[in-house]
């Protein structure tokens, strides 16, 4: 049930940062549904939300849906009929169709929604490749450069940002821990060019200053990272998906988004015993 609520909240969030139909239906004449699916290569099951466009926003109108949802997997040519896992939230029923098999990286999937009168809508996407990644060197002074690499990308977009958990004493990091995060760095294909790797060199000291701009710089890393290290979090989107969900306009009655993403958090160990003062700024 938690995954259902996360899916619904993610849909609401994406509606706030985006504003336009980002994937055109293949059958615009008879399209009677909206589809949202963000399939995670590293998690299962995954869910695809389907809504009937003609339904009013009431519990009674949304209780049932006339839809048969299938997912085609190009890798093995299989087509799976998805089961509706209906959930009630904010006095509405949401229809999240479950796919309980693993998602194959660098593979095409096509979702098709068909009504009993033959009206249908199909969307296709390609999942991101699972890239190797590295961070080096580590366990060094806070102001010295560190390089993060991911390879290959195969046309996907990578979003990177830094942060650390707000823990005190012997407190453990849990899913409820609050984090401080810095700005995002976005690495995406440039026109027809499809970069095969990301190479990003950063200063841990500068990233902590981005997160805590009003903190005194003297011994900043030593004071900030007494209970934890700096972390790098990345999100790897399939080709075109990040660009689709960050469009700046939304047609709320015809929003179709179908793509794939995975994410991870990597530790960036720093030797905070080597206190970094004014020389960090000078470097």
Secondary structure, 3 states (H helix, E strand, C coil): CHHHHHHHHHHHHHHHHCCCCCCCCCCCCCCCEEEEEEEECCCCCEEEEEEECCCCCCHHHHCCCCCEEEEEECCCCEEEECEEEEEEECCEEEEEEEECCCCCCCCEEEEEEECCCCCEEEEEEECCCCCEEEEECCCECCCCEEEEEEECCCCCEEEEEEEEECCCCCCCCCCCCCEEECCCEEECCECCECCCEEEEEEEHHHHHHHHCCCCCCCCHHHHHCCCCCEEEEEEEECCCHHHHHCCCCCCCCCCCEEEEEEEEEEEECECCCCCCCHHHHHC
